[in-house]
Amino acid sequence: MSDEGPVMPRGSVSRTARLASLPLGAAGRATLGLGKRLSGRPADAVTAELQQRTAEQLFAVLGQLKGGAMKLGQTLSVFEAAVPEEVAAPYREALVKLQEEAPPMPVRTVHAVLAQQLGGTWRQRFREFDDQPAAAASIGQVHRATWRDGRDVAVKIQYPGAATALMADLNQLARFARLFAALFPGLDVKPLIAELKARVVEELDYTLEADAQRQFAAAYAGDEQVAVPRVVASAPKVIVSEWLDGTPLSRIITEGTREQRDHAGHLLAVLHFSAPQRAGLLHADPHPGNFRLLADGRLGVIDFGATARLPDGHPEPIGRLLRWALAGKADEVLADLRTEGFVRPSMEVDAQGVLEYLSPLLDPLRDRHFHFTRAWMQEQAARIADPRNDASRLGRQLNLPPAYLLIHRVTIGSIGVLCQLDAAGDFRGVLEEWLPGFVE
């Protein structure tokens, strides 16, 4: 089957027109905000109103973009804990709508892709195949089926034309990076979109995803805490893997018990810090849709489209830096930051100032108990984003070396999910067990 007649609309005129309407609205709102400030309204109230209006317009456009918007939306969703609730609420609603309302592929297209990828006799591989999709993702959809040996399986099928449409979306979204800055203070969306574009090429190749899933499944086979479904069959645009039943993390975020929240949070931390050591990979897409809490208490992981290869495990300097910082050794922290490239050679910075900048971010590791909350994340985001304070000025002087970019984003993303979960527990213990360099 060729790539003709794509299911996902490519960068069509209407999509471009919808995106083009965004900056005009933003400029209008900024002018409005300035007028209100001059008329004596408090700056915070004006900022909140601007955020609210920007959010509404942005979500209206994101909702019409589907693929690239969903991809960016999922990536940004982990940051929503850092945004005030009145702004975050429509954001969550827009994302849920994106995922629930993605139009399914016509059945004949599904069958054509399966025939092209698994061969003309693909039906003989299955005892049963449900033509109605069980879930929609940004670049494909999932069908439930029974494999020929009786196993329940998930069949992930990529939309024809997904590559073209997705790249067109991301190229367009990159033009409106400053709009996101109004919503997510302190978050530079441009490098995020650039990284998404680079990774999308990998995510579109299900062969790579299947290999990563096999690697994870082998590393966690028989594990008591983490469950990874085994791959049954794979092709460049189709993955068949064992079906995992469980409670989606998104549901635990909205209605989970205290015990479920804490348990899920603990297991997410275990996955994040143990995978590089055990599988040589970092699961790099920590959004709630990719995880389930199974009936037996394990964390089920169901999407491996984004992984970072760390064959030597987590970089040891991260653990060492955290250890120095927690011990209050400002000079050692600065020396290590310089060695690793976080502080450029020409940059003069105060060692104690750097330690004070990092210190609040280390609160989760000081003791045997920490409670991740949206309020804590909002406080950190505001501290780092406020140009009037020392922490923000210092933060802008620090550099993020390319080798640490993805680890940094995934760690912040995972913390965002922990704050959405409102999870509490002993996170220091997880690092002591799994992070090289953290324990002397």
C-alpha positions as CSV (number, residue, x, y, z in Angstrom):
1,M,0.0,0.0,0.0
2,S,1.4,3.4,-0.9
3,D,1.2,6.5,1.2
4,E,-1.6,8.0,-0.9
5,G,-4.7,9.3,0.6
6,P,-3.3,10.0,4.1
7,V,-5.7,9.6,7.0
8,M,-4.1,12.5,8.8
9,P,-4.5,15.9,7.0
10,R,-1.1,17.1,5.7
11,G,0.0,20.7,6.2
12,S,-3.1,22.0,4.5
13,V,-4.2,25.6,3.9
14,S,-6.9,25.4,6.6
15,R,-4.5,24.1,9.2
16,T,-2.0,26.8,8.4
17,A,-4.7,29.5,8.5
18,R,-5.7,28.4,12.0
19,L,-2.2,28.5,13.2
20,A,-1.6,31.9,11.6
21,S,-4.5,33.3,13.6
22,L,-2.6,32.7,16.9
23,P,0.1,35.5,17.0
24,L,-2.5,38.2,16.2
25,G,-4.5,37.3,19.2
26,A,-1.5,37.2,21.4
27,A,-0.3,40.6,20.3
28,G,-3.8,42.0,20.9
29,R,-3.9,40.5,24.4
30,A,-0.4,41.9,25.3
31,T,-1.6,45.4,24.3
32,L,-4.8,44.9,26.3
33,G,-2.7,43.8,29.3
34,L,-0.5,46.9,29.1
35,G,-3.5,49.1,29.0
36,K,-4.9,47.4,32.1
37,R,-1.6,47.7,34.0
38,L,-1.5,51.4,33.2
39,S,-5.0,51.8,34.5
40,G,-3.8,50.5,37.9
41,R,-4.9,46.9,37.9
42,P,-2.5,44.6,39.8
43,A,0.1,43.0,37.5
44,D,-0.5,39.5,38.8
45,A,-4.2,39.7,38.0
46,V,-3.5,40.9,34.5
47,T,-0.9,38.1,33.9
48,A,-3.4,35.5,35.1
49,E,-6.0,36.9,32.7
50,L,-3.6,36.9,29.8
51,Q,-2.6,33.3,30.6
52,Q,-6.2,32.3,30.7
53,R,-7.0,33.9,27.3
54,T,-3.8,32.7,25.7
55,A,-4.7,29.2,27.0
56,E,-8.2,29.3,25.5
57,Q,-7.0,30.3,22.1
58,L,-4.1,28.0,22.0
59,F,-6.2,25.0,23.0
60,A,-8.8,25.9,20.3
61,V,-6.1,25.6,17.7
62,L,-4.3,22.6,19.2
63,G,-7.7,20.7,19.2
64,Q,-7.8,21.1,15.4
65,L,-4.2,20.1,14.7
66,K,-4.3,16.5,16.0
67,G,-1.0,14.7,15.5
68,G,1.7,17.2,16.1
69,A,-0.5,19.0,18.7
70,M,-1.1,15.8,20.5
71,K,2.6,15.0,20.5
72,L,3.5,18.5,21.8
73,G,0.5,18.4,24.2
74,Q,1.5,15.1,25.7
75,T,5.1,16.4,26.2
76,L,3.8,19.7,27.8
77,S,1.2,17.9,29.8
78,V,3.8,16.9,32.3
79,F,4.6,20.5,32.9
80,E,1.0,21.5,33.6
81,A,1.4,20.9,37.4
82,A,3.6,24.1,37.3
83,V,0.7,26.2,35.9
84,P,-2.1,27.8,38.0
85,E,-5.1,25.5,38.2
86,E,-7.5,27.8,36.3
87,V,-5.1,27.7,33.3
88,A,-4.3,24.0,33.7
89,A,-7.9,22.9,33.8
90,P,-8.8,23.8,30.1
91,Y,-5.4,22.4,29.1
92,R,-6.3,19.0,30.6
93,E,-9.7,19.1,29.0
94,A,-8.1,20.0,25.6
95,L,-5.7,17.0,25.8
96,V,-8.4,14.6,26.8
97,K,-10.5,15.7,23.9
98,L,-7.5,15.4,21.6
99,Q,-7.1,11.8,22.6
100,E,-10.7,10.8,22.7
101,E,-11.8,12.5,19.5
102,A,-9.0,11.6,17.2
103,P,-10.9,10.2,14.2
104,P,-10.3,6.5,13.7
105,M,-8.8,5.2,10.5
106,P,-11.4,3.6,8.1
107,V,-11.5,-0.1,8.6
108,R,-10.3,-0.8,5.0
109,T,-7.2,1.4,5.7
110,V,-6.5,-0.6,8.8
111,H,-6.7,-3.9,6.9
112,A,-4.6,-2.5,4.1
113,V,-1.8,-1.4,6.5
114,L,-1.9,-4.9,8.2
115,A,-1.7,-6.6,4.9
116,Q,1.2,-4.5,3.7
117,Q,3.1,-4.9,7.0
118,L,2.3,-8.4,8.2
119,G,1.6,-10.0,4.8
120,G,-1.6,-10.9,2.8
121,T,-2.4,-13.7,5.1
122,W,-2.3,-11.5,8.2
123,R,-5.7,-12.7,9.4
124,Q,-4.3,-16.2,9.9
125,R,-2.0,-14.8,12.6
126,F,-5.0,-13.8,14.7
127,R,-7.9,-15.8,16.1
128,E,-9.9,-12.6,16.5
129,F,-9.3,-8.9,15.5
130,D,-11.5,-6.0,16.7
131,D,-11.9,-3.5,13.9
132,Q,-12.9,-0.8,16.4
133,P,-9.8,0.9,17.9
134,A,-9.3,0.6,21.6
135,A,-7.2,3.8,21.8
136,A,-5.9,6.6,19.7
137,A,-2.3,7.9,19.9
138,S,-0.6,10.8,18.1
139,I,0.7,8.8,15.2
140,G,-1.4,5.7,15.2
141,Q,-4.2,3.7,16.9
142,V,-4.4,0.5,19.0
143,H,-6.7,-2.4,18.3
144,R,-7.4,-5.3,20.7
145,A,-7.0,-8.8,19.2
146,T,-6.4,-12.4,20.1
147,W,-3.2,-13.9,18.7
148,R,-3.2,-17.4,17.1
149,D,-1.9,-18.9,20.4
150,G,-4.8,-17.5,22.4
151,R,-2.9,-14.5,23.9
152,D,-4.7,-11.2,24.2
153,V,-2.7,-8.7,22.3
154,A,-2.6,-4.9,21.5
155,V,-2.0,-4.1,17.8
156,K,-0.5,-0.7,17.3
157,I,-1.0,0.6,13.7
158,Q,0.6,3.8,12.3
159,Y,-1.6,6.2,10.4
160,P,-0.6,6.4,6.7
161,G,0.7,9.9,6.1
162,A,1.6,10.3,9.8
163,A,5.1,11.4,9.1
164,T,4.3,14.3,6.7
165,A,1.4,15.6,8.9
166,L,3.3,15.4,12.1
167,M,6.4,17.3,10.8
168,A,4.2,20.0,9.2
169,D,2.4,20.5,12.6
170,L,5.7,20.7,14.5
171,N,7.2,23.1,12.0
172,Q,4.1,25.3,12.4
173,L,4.1,25.1,16.2
174,A,7.7,26.1,16.4
175,R,6.7,29.5,15.0
176,F,4.6,30.2,18.1
177,A,7.0,29.3,20.8
178,R,6.5,32.7,22.5
179,L,2.8,31.9,23.1
180,F,3.8,28.9,25.1
181,A,6.1,31.1,27.2
182,A,3.1,33.0,28.4
183,L,1.5,29.8,29.6
184,F,4.6,27.9,30.9
185,P,6.8,30.6,32.5
186,G,10.5,29.6,32.4
187,L,10.0,26.9,29.8
188,D,11.7,27.4,26.5
189,V,9.5,25.6,24.0
190,K,11.8,26.0,20.9
191,P,14.4,23.4,21.9
192,L,11.6,21.1,23.1
193,I,10.0,21.2,19.6
194,A,13.4,20.8,18.0
195,E,14.0,17.7,20.1
196,L,10.5,16.4,19.4
197,K,11.2,16.8,15.6
198,A,14.4,14.8,16.0
199,R,12.8,12.1,18.0
200,V,9.7,11.9,15.8
201,V,11.8,10.4,13.1
202,E,12.7,7.6,15.5
203,E,9.1,7.3,16.8
204,L,7.8,6.8,13.3
205,D,10.0,3.7,13.0
206,Y,8.1,1.0,15.0
207,T,11.0,-1.4,14.4
208,L,13.2,0.8,16.8
209,E,10.3,1.0,19.2
210,A,9.8,-2.8,19.2
211,D,13.5,-3.3,19.8
212,A,13.4,-0.9,22.8
213,Q,10.3,-2.7,24.2
214,R,12.1,-6.1,23.8
215,Q,15.1,-4.7,25.7
216,F,12.9,-3.4,28.5
217,A,10.8,-6.6,28.6
218,A,14.0,-8.7,29.0
219,A,15.4,-6.4,31.7
220,Y,12.2,-6.5,33.8
221,A,11.1,-10.1,33.1
222,G,9.6,-11.5,36.3
223,D,10.0,-8.2,38.1
224,E,7.8,-7.6,41.1
225,Q,7.4,-3.8,40.6
226,V,7.5,-3.1,36.8
227,A,5.6,-5.0,34.1
228,V,6.6,-4.6,30.4
229,P,4.4,-6.5,27.8
230,R,6.4,-8.7,25.5
231,V,6.5,-8.0,21.7
232,V,4.7,-10.8,19.8
233,A,5.4,-9.5,16.2
234,S,6.6,-6.2,14.7
235,A,7.1,-4.4,11.4
236,P,8.0,-0.8,10.5
237,K,4.4,0.4,10.9
238,V,2.8,-2.2,13.2
239,I,3.6,-3.6,16.6
240,V,1.8,-6.5,18.2
241,S,2.4,-6.9,21.9
242,E,0.8,-8.6,24.9
243,W,-2.3,-6.8,26.2
244,L,-2.0,-5.1,29.7
245,D,-5.1,-4.6,31.7
246,G,-4.9,-2.0,34.5
247,T,-6.0,1.4,35.8
248,P,-4.5,4.2,33.7
249,L,-2.4,6.7,35.6
250,S,-4.6,9.5,34.3
251,R,-7.5,8.0,36.2
252,I,-5.4,7.7,39.4
253,I,-4.5,11.4,39.0
254,T,-8.2,12.3,38.9
255,E,-9.8,9.8,41.4
256,G,-7.1,7.6,42.9
257,T,-6.8,6.7,46.6
258,R,-3.9,8.0,48.7
259,E,-2.4,4.5,48.7
260,Q,-2.7,4.3,44.9
261,R,-1.1,7.7,44.4
262,D,1.8,7.0,46.6
263,H,2.4,3.5,45.2
264,A,2.3,4.7,41.6
265,G,4.6,7.6,42.4
266,H,7.1,5.3,44.0
267,L,7.1,2.9,41.1
268,L,7.5,5.7,38.5
269,A,10.6,6.8,40.4
270,V,11.9,3.2,40.4
271,L,11.4,2.9,36.7
272,H,13.1,6.3,36.0
273,F,16.2,5.5,38.0
274,S,16.5,1.8,37.5
275,A,15.9,1.5,33.7
276,P,19.3,3.0,32.7
277,Q,21.1,0.6,35.0
278,R,19.0,-2.5,34.1
279,A,18.0,-2.0,30.5
280,G,20.6,0.6,29.3
281,L,17.6,2.7,28.3
282,L,15.7,5.7,29.8
283,H,12.0,5.7,29.2
284,A,11.8,9.2,27.7
285,D,8.0,9.9,27.5
286,P,6.7,10.2,31.1
287,H,3.1,11.2,30.4
288,P,0.3,9.4,32.3
289,G,-1.2,7.8,29.2
290,N,1.9,5.5,29.0
291,F,1.4,3.8,32.4
292,R,-1.1,1.5,34.1
293,L,-1.4,0.3,37.7
294,L,-2.0,-3.4,37.4
295,A,-4.2,-5.5,39.7
296,D,-1.1,-7.1,41.3
297,G,0.3,-3.7,42.2
298,R,3.0,-3.5,39.4
299,L,3.4,-0.5,37.2
300,G,2.6,-1.4,33.6
301,V,4.5,0.5,30.9
302,I,2.9,0.4,27.4
303,D,4.7,2.8,25.1
304,F,8.4,2.8,24.1
305,G,8.4,5.2,21.2
306,A,10.7,7.6,23.0
307,T,13.7,6.1,24.8
308,A,17.2,7.4,25.4
309,R,20.1,5.0,25.0
310,L,22.2,5.1,28.1
311,P,24.3,1.9,27.7
312,D,26.5,2.9,30.7
313,G,23.6,3.7,32.9
314,H,22.8,7.1,34.4
315,P,25.8,9.4,34.2
316,E,27.7,9.2,37.6
317,P,28.3,13.0,37.9
318,I,24.5,13.5,38.4
319,G,24.5,11.4,41.6
320,R,27.8,13.0,42.8
321,L,26.5,16.5,42.2
322,L,23.3,15.8,44.2
323,R,25.4,14.3,47.0
324,W,27.7,17.3,47.2
325,A,24.7,19.7,47.1
326,L,22.8,17.9,49.8
327,A,26.0,18.0,52.0
328,G,26.2,21.8,51.4
329,K,29.6,21.6,49.6
330,A,29.2,24.6,47.4
331,D,32.8,24.6,46.0
332,E,32.6,20.9,45.0
333,V,29.2,21.5,43.3
334,L,30.5,24.4,41.2
335,A,33.7,22.5,40.3
336,D,31.7,19.5,39.1
337,L,29.2,21.8,37.2
338,R,32.1,23.4,35.4
339,T,33.7,20.0,34.6
340,E,30.4,18.7,33.1
341,G,29.8,21.9,31.1
342,F,26.8,23.3,33.1
343,V,28.9,26.5,33.7
344,R,30.9,27.8,30.8
345,P,34.6,28.3,31.4
346,S,34.3,32.1,30.9
347,M,31.4,32.5,33.3
348,E,32.0,33.9,36.8
349,V,29.4,32.6,39.3
350,D,29.2,32.6,43.0
351,A,29.5,29.0,44.4
352,Q,27.2,29.7,47.4
353,G,24.7,31.4,45.0
354,V,24.6,28.3,42.8
355,L,24.0,26.1,45.8
356,E,21.1,28.4,47.0
357,Y,19.6,28.2,43.5
358,L,19.7,24.4,43.5
359,S,18.8,23.9,47.1
360,P,14.9,24.0,47.0
361,L,15.0,21.6,44.0
362,L,16.6,19.1,46.3
363,D,13.9,19.1,48.9
364,P,12.5,15.7,47.7
365,L,15.8,14.1,48.6
366,R,16.7,15.6,52.0
367,D,14.7,13.2,54.2
368,R,12.9,9.8,54.0
369,H,9.6,11.4,53.2
370,F,8.5,14.0,50.6
371,H,5.1,15.0,49.3
372,F,5.1,16.2,45.7
373,T,2.3,18.7,45.2
374,R,1.2,21.1,42.4
375,A,1.8,24.0,44.8
376,W,5.4,22.9,45.3
377,M,6.0,22.7,41.5
378,Q,4.3,26.1,40.9
379,E,6.5,27.6,43.6
380,Q,9.7,26.3,42.0
381,A,8.5,27.4,38.5
382,A,7.7,30.9,39.7
383,R,11.0,31.2,41.6
384,I,13.1,30.2,38.5
385,A,10.9,32.2,36.0
386,D,10.7,35.5,37.9
387,P,13.3,37.8,36.3
388,R,13.3,40.0,39.4
389,N,15.0,37.5,41.7
390,D,18.6,36.2,42.0
391,A,17.6,32.5,41.3
392,S,16.2,33.4,37.9
393,R,19.2,35.5,36.9
394,L,21.6,32.8,38.0
395,G,19.5,30.1,36.2
396,R,19.8,31.9,32.9
397,Q,23.6,31.9,33.3
398,L,23.8,28.1,33.6
399,N,24.1,26.0,30.5
400,L,22.5,22.6,29.8
401,P,25.0,20.4,28.0
402,P,23.5,18.4,25.1
403,A,24.3,15.0,26.8
404,Y,22.1,16.0,29.7
405,L,19.2,17.7,27.8
406,L,17.0,14.6,27.5
407,I,17.7,13.3,31.0
408,H,16.9,16.8,32.3
409,R,13.6,17.0,30.4
410,V,12.5,13.5,31.4
411,T,13.4,14.1,35.0
412,I,11.3,17.3,35.1
413,G,8.5,15.5,33.2
414,S,8.5,12.7,35.8
415,I,8.5,15.2,38.7
416,G,5.5,16.9,36.9
417,V,3.6,13.5,36.9
418,L,4.5,13.0,40.6
419,C,3.0,16.4,41.4
420,Q,-0.1,15.6,39.4
421,L,-0.4,12.3,41.3
422,D,0.1,14.3,44.6
423,A,2.4,11.4,45.5
424,A,4.4,11.1,48.8
425,G,7.0,8.7,49.9
426,D,10.7,7.9,50.3
427,F,12.3,9.0,47.1
428,R,15.8,9.4,48.5
429,G,15.8,5.6,49.1
430,V,15.2,5.0,45.3
431,L,18.2,7.1,44.4
432,E,20.3,5.4,47.0
433,E,19.5,2.1,45.4
434,W,19.8,3.1,41.7
435,L,21.6,6.3,41.0
436,P,25.4,5.9,40.6
437,G,27.5,8.4,42.6
438,F,24.6,9.3,45.0
439,V,26.0,7.2,47.8
440,E,29.7,7.6,48.5
